[in-house]
């Protein structure tokens, strides 16, 4: 049994992770800490576990094996380093940190202390991505030339008679979040396209503040891959009914995914018309279960440190591109 402390209810997915823990007989919630004590005390009461005001007391508690981190993103580095240095396994909401340098420092501490780290990148475990990866690996699209991925919702749209949308106001706090739609919801298209297309060479980002929230609420990023292919990532908080879309185009075929609908056309299958999936691909274990299995039995997860650091790398480059209104080669982020 892995005994877990929940660190903050700041992120909107905090309750989802608590529910995943409760549904997993290999995990047990022991206590709650929150940088806002009133919020943390309320959560602890709901979960029927103790609330601890002192983070140091949580991390030095020998009864705690692991932590699930849902703090504001600007606290990630401090909290994750402290957890690693106290030999606590770590599950955290994306992104790992704001900069590649900070990610590398966190990963070094994780390695030195022998703890297991997992960042929640759930779309990499779902059937549509797994099917897309198989189609690419099997060469059914030929040489990949273009990828497009869109994920957007209406969290910043203010309904009539209301003062804000369903996203909490703290999600528009640039200091805490490091940005808006792109660093949050855009993370999913980023890590998906990273996996499918390989290393990014350069990008040009437009992180739009349509409704003057102080952070981007609508974003488009054009990516150039080292392979010579192009990519487009779209995200935002101002789209009602926007479906998840993943599109791959190559010299021998096209794959279109919209929510759970999959269409493929490939010359290598002799197809003239659109067809459904060639085969059914089942989802694999969600990130939290992969984390548990790595801790308990040493099973290597499908989500990797490379996934975590590349997610931050694209975010860091996009923020710089938008700020300076220019194309950024990713070697600038790496200092080379």
C-alpha positions as CSV (number, residue, x, y, z in Angstrom):
1,X,0.0,0.0,0.0
2,X,1.4,3.4,-1.0
3,X,0.5,6.1,1.5
4,X,-0.2,9.4,-0.2
5,X,-0.3,13.0,0.8
6,X,-2.3,15.4,-1.4
7,X,-0.5,18.7,-1.9
8,X,-2.9,21.4,-2.8
9,X,-6.4,21.6,-4.4
10,X,-5.4,24.5,-6.6
11,X,-5.6,22.8,-9.9
12,X,-9.1,21.9,-11.3
13,X,-8.0,18.2,-11.7
14,X,-7.1,17.8,-8.0
15,X,-10.4,16.2,-7.2
16,X,-10.0,13.8,-10.2
17,X,-6.7,12.6,-8.8
18,X,-8.2,12.2,-5.3
19,X,-10.9,10.0,-6.9
20,X,-8.4,8.0,-8.8
21,X,-6.5,7.3,-5.5
22,X,-9.7,6.3,-3.7
23,X,-10.5,3.9,-6.6
24,X,-7.1,2.3,-6.4
25,X,-6.6,-0.4,-3.7
26,X,-2.8,0.1,-3.9
27,X,-3.1,3.8,-2.8
28,X,-4.3,5.4,0.4
29,X,-4.8,9.1,1.1
30,X,-3.3,9.9,4.5
31,X,-3.5,13.7,4.7
32,X,-3.8,17.0,2.9
33,X,-1.7,20.1,2.7
34,X,-2.6,23.3,0.9
35,X,-0.9,26.6,0.4
36,X,-4.3,28.1,1.2
37,X,-5.1,26.5,4.6
38,X,-8.9,27.2,4.5
39,X,-9.2,25.4,1.2
40,X,-7.1,22.5,2.4
41,X,-9.0,22.1,5.6
42,X,-12.2,21.9,3.7
43,X,-10.8,19.3,1.4
44,X,-9.4,17.2,4.3
45,X,-12.8,17.3,6.0
46,X,-14.5,16.1,2.8
47,X,-11.9,13.3,2.5
48,X,-12.0,12.5,6.2
49,X,-8.3,12.7,6.6
50,X,-6.1,15.1,8.7
51,X,-5.0,18.5,7.4
52,X,-1.4,19.5,7.9
53,X,-0.5,23.2,7.7
54,X,3.3,22.7,7.5
55,X,4.7,21.3,4.3
56,X,7.9,20.4,5.9
57,X,6.0,18.3,8.4
58,X,4.3,16.4,5.6
59,X,7.5,15.7,3.7
60,X,9.4,14.6,6.8
61,X,6.6,12.3,7.9
62,X,8.0,8.7,7.6
63,X,4.4,7.4,7.2
64,X,4.1,9.2,3.8
65,X,5.4,7.3,0.8
66,X,4.4,9.6,-2.0
67,X,2.8,13.0,-2.9
68,X,0.3,14.1,-5.5
69,X,1.1,17.7,-6.4
70,X,-1.7,20.1,-7.6
71,X,-0.1,23.4,-6.5
72,X,0.0,26.5,-8.6
73,X,2.6,25.8,-11.3
74,X,5.0,28.5,-10.0
75,X,5.3,26.4,-6.8
76,X,6.2,23.2,-8.7
77,X,9.9,23.5,-8.6
78,X,10.1,24.3,-4.8
79,X,7.6,21.6,-3.9
80,X,8.9,18.9,-6.2
81,X,12.5,19.4,-5.2
82,X,11.6,19.3,-1.5
83,X,9.5,16.1,-2.0
84,X,12.3,14.4,-4.0
85,X,14.9,15.4,-1.4
86,X,12.7,13.8,1.3
87,X,12.6,10.6,-0.8
88,X,8.9,10.9,-1.6
89,X,7.6,9.5,-4.9
90,X,5.9,12.2,-7.0
91,X,2.8,12.4,-9.2
92,X,2.2,15.9,-10.5
93,X,-0.1,17.9,-12.8
94,X,1.5,19.2,-16.0
95,X,3.7,21.1,-16.6
96,X,6.6,19.9,-14.7
97,X,8.2,23.4,-14.5
98,X,8.3,26.6,-16.5
99,X,11.8,26.2,-17.9
100,X,14.0,23.4,-19.2
101,X,16.6,24.3,-16.7
102,X,14.2,23.9,-13.8
103,X,13.0,20.6,-15.2
104,X,16.5,19.3,-15.4
105,X,17.1,20.3,-11.8
106,X,14.0,18.5,-10.7
107,X,14.9,15.4,-12.7
108,X,18.4,15.4,-11.2
109,X,17.0,15.4,-7.7
110,X,14.5,12.6,-8.5
111,X,17.4,10.5,-9.9
112,X,19.7,11.2,-7.0
113,X,17.0,10.3,-4.4
114,X,15.8,7.2,-6.2
115,X,12.1,8.3,-6.3
116,X,9.6,7.7,-9.0
117,X,8.2,10.7,-10.9
118,X,5.1,10.8,-13.0
119,X,3.6,13.9,-14.8
120,X,-0.1,13.5,-15.8
121,X,-0.1,13.3,-19.6
122,X,-3.2,11.1,-20.0
123,X,-3.8,11.4,-23.8
124,X,-0.6,9.3,-24.4
125,X,-2.5,6.3,-22.8
126,X,-5.7,6.7,-24.8
127,X,-6.8,4.7,-27.9
128,X,-6.8,7.5,-30.5
129,X,-3.2,8.4,-29.8
130,X,-2.1,4.8,-29.7
131,X,-3.8,4.1,-33.0
132,X,-2.1,7.2,-34.6
133,X,1.3,6.0,-33.3
134,X,0.8,2.6,-34.8
135,X,-0.3,4.0,-38.2
136,X,2.9,6.2,-38.2
137,X,5.1,3.3,-37.1
138,X,3.6,1.0,-39.7
139,X,4.4,3.5,-42.4
140,X,0.8,3.8,-43.6
141,X,1.2,7.6,-44.1
142,X,4.6,7.4,-45.9
143,X,6.8,10.4,-45.1
144,X,5.0,12.6,-42.6
145,X,4.7,16.2,-43.9
146,X,2.1,17.9,-41.6
147,X,0.4,17.4,-38.3
148,X,-2.4,19.5,-36.7
149,X,-3.8,19.0,-33.2
150,X,-6.6,21.1,-31.6
151,X,-7.9,21.0,-28.1
152,X,-10.1,23.9,-26.8
153,X,-13.0,24.6,-24.6
154,X,-15.2,27.5,-23.4
155,X,-13.8,27.8,-19.8
156,X,-13.3,31.6,-20.2
157,X,-16.6,32.4,-21.9
158,X,-18.8,34.4,-19.4
159,X,-22.4,33.3,-19.5
160,X,-25.1,35.9,-19.4
161,X,-25.7,37.0,-15.9
162,X,-22.3,35.7,-14.6
163,X,-19.1,37.5,-13.9
164,X,-16.7,34.7,-15.1
165,X,-16.7,31.4,-17.0
166,X,-16.4,28.0,-15.4
167,X,-12.6,28.2,-15.1
168,X,-11.6,29.6,-11.7
169,X,-10.1,33.1,-11.7
170,X,-6.7,31.7,-10.5
171,X,-6.3,30.1,-14.0
172,X,-5.7,33.6,-15.4
173,X,-3.1,34.5,-12.8
174,X,0.1,34.8,-14.9
175,X,2.4,34.6,-11.9
176,X,0.8,31.3,-10.7
177,X,0.1,29.7,-14.1
178,X,3.0,31.0,-16.2
179,X,0.5,31.7,-19.0
180,X,-3.0,30.8,-20.0
181,X,-4.6,28.4,-22.5
182,X,-1.4,27.3,-24.2
183,X,0.5,26.2,-21.1
184,X,-2.6,24.5,-19.6
185,X,-4.9,23.0,-22.2
186,X,-2.4,23.3,-24.9
187,X,-0.1,20.8,-23.1
188,X,-2.1,17.9,-24.6
189,X,-1.6,18.9,-28.2
190,X,2.1,19.6,-27.4
191,X,3.0,16.3,-25.9
192,X,0.9,14.4,-28.5
193,X,2.6,16.1,-31.5
194,X,6.0,15.8,-29.8
195,X,5.6,12.0,-29.7
196,X,4.2,11.6,-33.2
197,X,6.6,14.0,-35.1
198,X,9.8,13.8,-33.2
199,X,12.1,16.7,-32.3
200,X,11.0,20.3,-32.9
201,X,13.6,22.5,-34.7
202,X,11.8,25.9,-34.5
203,X,8.4,27.5,-33.9
204,X,6.4,30.7,-34.1
205,X,3.7,31.3,-31.6
206,X,0.7,33.6,-31.3
207,X,-0.7,33.6,-27.8
208,X,-3.7,35.8,-28.1
209,X,-5.3,37.8,-25.2
210,X,-8.7,38.1,-26.9
211,X,-10.7,39.1,-23.9
212,X,-7.9,40.8,-21.9
213,X,-7.6,38.2,-19.2
214,X,-3.9,39.0,-18.7
215,X,-2.9,35.7,-20.2
216,X,-3.6,34.0,-23.5
217,X,-7.2,32.7,-24.0
218,X,-6.7,31.6,-27.7
219,X,-3.4,30.3,-29.2
220,X,-1.9,29.0,-32.4
221,X,1.7,27.7,-32.8
222,X,3.4,26.8,-36.0
223,X,6.1,24.2,-35.6
224,X,9.0,23.2,-37.8
225,X,10.3,19.7,-37.1
226,X,13.9,18.5,-37.6
227,X,12.4,16.0,-40.1
228,X,11.3,18.9,-42.3
229,X,7.6,18.4,-41.5
230,X,5.3,21.2,-40.3
231,X,2.9,21.2,-37.4
232,X,0.0,23.4,-36.1
233,X,-1.2,23.4,-32.5
234,X,-4.4,25.1,-31.6
235,X,-5.9,25.7,-28.2
236,X,-8.1,28.1,-26.3
237,X,-10.6,28.8,-23.6
238,X,-13.2,30.5,-25.9
239,X,-14.5,27.7,-28.0
240,X,-18.0,26.2,-27.4
241,X,-18.4,22.6,-28.6
242,X,-14.9,22.4,-30.1
243,X,-14.0,18.7,-30.6
244,X,-10.6,17.2,-30.0
245,X,-8.9,16.9,-33.4
246,X,-5.7,15.2,-34.5
247,X,-4.8,15.2,-38.1
248,X,-1.7,13.6,-39.8
249,X,-0.8,14.1,-43.4
250,X,1.9,12.2,-45.4
251,X,3.0,11.3,-48.8
252,X,1.1,8.0,-48.8
253,X,-1.9,8.7,-46.6
254,X,-4.0,10.8,-44.2
255,X,-5.3,10.1,-40.7
256,X,-8.1,12.2,-39.3
257,X,-9.3,11.8,-35.7
258,X,-12.1,13.8,-34.3
259,X,-13.0,12.9,-30.7
260,X,-13.5,9.1,-31.1
261,X,-14.1,9.0,-34.8
262,X,-11.1,7.8,-36.8
263,X,-10.7,7.9,-40.6
264,X,-7.8,6.7,-42.6
265,X,-6.9,6.8,-46.3
266,X,-3.6,5.1,-47.3
267,X,-2.2,4.2,-50.7
268,X,-0.3,1.5,-49.0
269,X,-3.6,-0.2,-48.2
270,X,-4.9,0.3,-51.7
271,X,-7.6,2.6,-50.3
272,X,-9.4,5.1,-52.6
273,X,-12.0,6.1,-50.0
274,X,-12.0,6.9,-46.3
275,X,-12.1,3.8,-44.1
276,X,-12.4,3.3,-40.3
277,X,-9.6,2.0,-38.2
278,X,-7.7,-1.0,-39.6
279,X,-7.7,-2.5,-36.1
280,X,-8.9,-1.7,-32.6
281,X,-6.3,-0.4,-30.1
282,X,-7.1,-0.7,-26.5
283,X,-6.0,2.1,-24.0
284,X,-3.1,1.3,-21.7
285,X,-2.8,2.1,-18.0
286,X,-3.4,5.7,-17.0
287,X,-0.5,7.7,-15.7
288,X,-1.4,7.2,-12.1
289,X,-1.5,3.4,-12.5
290,X,1.8,3.4,-14.4
291,X,3.3,5.4,-11.5
292,X,2.0,2.9,-9.0
293,X,3.4,-0.1,-11.0
294,X,6.8,1.6,-11.3
295,X,6.9,2.1,-7.5
296,X,5.7,-1.3,-6.5
297,X,7.1,-3.6,-9.1
298,X,9.6,-1.5,-11.1
299,X,7.7,-1.7,-14.3
300,X,9.0,1.0,-16.7
301,X,6.2,3.5,-17.6
302,X,5.3,4.4,-21.2
303,X,5.5,8.1,-20.2
304,X,9.1,9.2,-20.0
305,X,11.3,12.0,-18.7
306,X,11.8,13.0,-22.3
307,X,8.0,13.6,-22.7
308,X,8.1,15.8,-19.6
309,X,11.0,17.9,-20.6
310,X,10.0,18.3,-24.2
311,X,6.6,19.6,-23.1
312,X,8.3,22.4,-21.1
313,X,10.7,23.1,-24.0
314,X,7.9,23.8,-26.5
315,X,6.1,26.0,-23.9
316,X,9.2,27.9,-23.0
317,X,10.0,28.5,-26.7
318,X,6.4,29.5,-27.5
319,X,6.4,32.1,-24.6
320,X,9.6,33.6,-25.9
321,X,8.3,33.7,-29.5
322,X,5.1,35.4,-28.5
323,X,6.9,37.9,-26.2
324,X,9.5,38.8,-28.9
325,X,7.2,38.3,-31.9
326,X,9.7,36.2,-33.8
327,X,10.6,32.6,-34.9
328,X,12.5,30.8,-32.2
329,X,14.9,27.9,-32.8
330,X,14.8,25.6,-29.9
331,X,18.5,25.6,-29.5
332,X,18.0,29.1,-28.0
333,X,16.2,27.5,-25.1
334,X,19.0,25.0,-24.6
335,X,21.6,27.7,-24.7
336,X,23.3,26.5,-27.8
